[in-house]
Amino acid sequence: MDPKAKTIGDLSFTRRTPVRLTSRLRCSPQRINHLTEHLQKNKKDHSSRRGLLMMVGQRRRLLDYLQITDVSRYQTVTKKLKLRH
């Protein structure tokens, strides 16, 4: 099974949460992990580093919004995505 599809299946949200928010939170870990590995090999790739920082910032803003709107869902997401231990 594709890792992206597995993550999407693991985090099934209700219709109350906006679709755009949930899809971004589901797919961001794979992209961020991939770029992190890429940057460990290519230390001078500054454009990819900028993209990684933008993605991490976007994820942080989405999680902040989710924490304000629905605390229980925020805790579930951070636990399943293994963020903010």
VOBA-1610 file (N, C-alpha, C; in pm, whole numbers, padded with zeros to 5 digits, always signed):
BEGIN
Met+00084-00118+00000Met+00000+00000+00000Met+00089+00124+00000Asp+00050+00223-00075Asp+00121+00349-00084Asp+00123+00418+00053Pro+00239+00472+00098Pro+00244+00537+00230Pro+00146+00654+00242Lys+00128+00726+00132Lys+00034+00839+00134Lys-00109+00788+00156Ala-00146+00683+00085Ala-00280+00626+00100Ala-00299+00567+00239Lys-00193+00509+00294Lys-00202+00452+00429Lys-00227+00562+00531Thr-00157+00674+00518Thr-00176+00785+00611Thr-00315+00844+00598Ile-00363+00857+00476Ile-00498+00910+00455Ile-00601+00818+00516Gly-00580+00687+00503Gly-00673+00592+00563Gly-00670+00594+00714Asp-00550+00614+00771Asp-00536+00615+00916Asp-00607+00734+00980Leu-00604+00848+00911Leu-00662+00970+00967Leu-00796+00998+00900Ser-00895+00928+00939Ser-01028+00953+00882Ser-01098+01059+00968Phe-01131+01169+00906Phe-01194+01280+00977Phe-01342+01285+00944Thr-01414+01356+01028Thr-01556+01373+01002Thr-01575+01490+00906Arg-01697+01513+00866Arg-01725+01620+00771Arg-01717+01759+00834Arg-01710+01767+00966Arg-01701+01898+01030Arg-01570+01968+00997Thr-01461+01893+00989Thr-01332+01952+00959Thr-01324+01980+00810Pro-01277+02098+00772Pro-01267+02130+00629Pro-01179+02030+00555Val-01220+01994+00435Val-01150+01893+00357Val-01009+01939+00323Arg-00994+02064+00287Arg-00863+02115+00249Arg-00765+02102+00366Leu-00808+02133+00484Leu-00722+02126+00602Leu-00679+01982+00628Thr-00772+01890+00626Thr-00739+01751+00657Thr-00646+01690+00552Ser-00670+01720+00425Ser-00584+01663+00321Ser-00443+01718+00329Arg-00429+01844+00365Arg-00295+01901+00380Arg-00222+01839+00497Leu-00291+01818+00607Leu-00227+01759+00723Leu-00191+01613+00699Arg-00268+01544+00621Arg-00241+01402+00596Arg-00119+01384+00508Cys-00101+01468+00409Cys+00005+01447+00311Cys+00136+01516+00347Ser+00134+01609+00439Ser+00255+01684+00468Ser+00369+01602+00527Pro+00347+01501+00613Pro+00462+01430+00673Pro+00552+01361+00570Gln+00494+01299+00469Gln+00575+01231+00370Gln+00661+01330+00292Arg+00601+01442+00254Arg+00674+01542+00177Arg+00786+01604+00261Ile+00757+01632+00386Ile+00857+01693+00474Ile+00970+01595+00502Asn+00938+01470+00527Asn+01042+01369+00552Asn+01130+01349+00428His+01068+01348+00312His+01143+01331+00187His+01240+01447+00167Leu+01193+01569+00187Leu+01280+01685+00170Leu+01390+01688+00276Thr+01361+01644+00397Thr+01462+01641+00501Thr+01575+01546+00464Glu+01541+01429+00412Glu+01643+01334+00367Glu+01723+01391+00251His+01655+01457+00158His+01720+01518+00043His+01822+01624+00088Leu+01783+01705+00185Leu+01871+01812+00230Leu+01989+01761+00313Gln+01976+01645+00373Gln+02090+01587+00443Gln+02199+01546+00344Lys+02158+01507+00224Lys+02255+01469+00120Lys+02304+01592+00043Asn+02217+01687+00018Asn+02247+01805-00063Asn+02241+01930+00024Lys+02347+01957+00094Lys+02348+02065+00192Lys+02339+02203+00130Lys+02374+02219+00004Lys+02375+02351-00058Lys+02250+02380-00141Asp+02150+02294-00133Asp+02026+02313-00208Asp+01935+02408-00131His+01958+02538-00150His+01887+02638-00071His+01741+02655-00113Ser+01709+02630-00238Ser+01570+02644-00281Ser+01482+02536-00219Ser+01536+02415-00209Ser+01460+02308-00142Ser+01448+02335+00007Arg+01552+02393+00065Arg+01548+02427+00207Arg+01438+02530+00233Arg+01427+02629+00144Arg+01323+02729+00158Arg+01184+02664+00147Gly+01169+02572+00053Gly+01042+02501+00038Gly+01007+02421+00161Leu+01108+02356+00221Leu+01086+02278+00342Leu+01041+02370+00456Leu+01108+02483+00472Leu+01070+02576+00579Leu+00929+02630+00558Met+00892+02653+00432Met+00756+02700+00405Met+00653+02593+00438Met+00683+02466+00405Met+00590+02357+00436Met+00575+02336+00586Val+00686+02345+00659Val+00681+02327+00804Val+00600+02441+00867Gly+00620+02563+00818Gly+00544+02677+00868Gly+00395+02665+00839Gln+00363+02617+00719Gln+00222+02598+00682Gln+00158+02492+00770Arg+00230+02381+00793Arg+00177+02276+00879Arg+00155+02328+01021Arg+00248+02409+01070Arg+00235+02466+01204Arg+00111+02555+01213Arg+00089+02638+01110Arg-00029+02725+01110Arg-00159+02643+01104Leu-00160+02537+01024Leu-00280+02453+01015Leu-00307+02383+01149Leu-00202+02334+01213Leu-00220+02269+01343Leu-00262+02369+01450Asp-00210+02492+01444Asp-00255+02595+01538Asp-00404+02624+01521Tyr-00448+02632+01396Tyr-00590+02654+01369Tyr-00674+02538+01420Leu-00627+02417+01397Leu-00701+02300+01443Leu-00706+02295+01596Gln-00600+02336+01661Gln-00597+02338+01807Gln-00699+02438+01862Ile-00715+02551+01796Ile-00811+02652+01841Ile-00954+02604+01818Thr-00979+02540+01705Thr-01116+02503+01669Thr-01162+02373+01733Asp-01073+02272+01743Asp-01114+02141+01794Asp-00994+02074+01863Val-00986+02087+01994Val-00870+02039+02070Val-00859+01887+02065Ser-00968+01816+02076Ser-00961+01670+02075Ser-00911+01617+01941Arg-00956+01677+01833Arg-00909+01637+01700Arg-00760+01670+01684Tyr-00719+01784+01737Tyr-00578+01824+01732Tyr-00492+01720+01803Gln-00534+01675+01920Gln-00457+01576+01994Gln-00451+01443+01920Thr-00560+01405+01855Thr-00562+01282+01776Thr-00466+01290+01659Val-00468+01404+01589Val-00381+01421+01472Val-00234+01419+01513Thr-00200+01492+01617Thr-00059+01497+01658Thr-00010+01361+01708Lys-00098+01286+01769Lys-00060+01153+01816Lys-00038+01059+01697Lys-00130+01060+01600Lys-00117+00969+01487Lys-00002+01006+01394Leu+00024+01135+01378Leu+00134+01178+01291Leu+00267+01186+01367Lys+00264+01157+01496Lys+00383+01158+01582Lys+00451+01295+01578Leu+00371+01398+01600Leu+00420+01535+01606Leu+00406+01587+01748Arg+00493+01676+01787Arg+00486+01744+01916Arg+00467+01644+02030His+00562+01561+02051His+00555+01453+02151His+00528+01509+02286
//
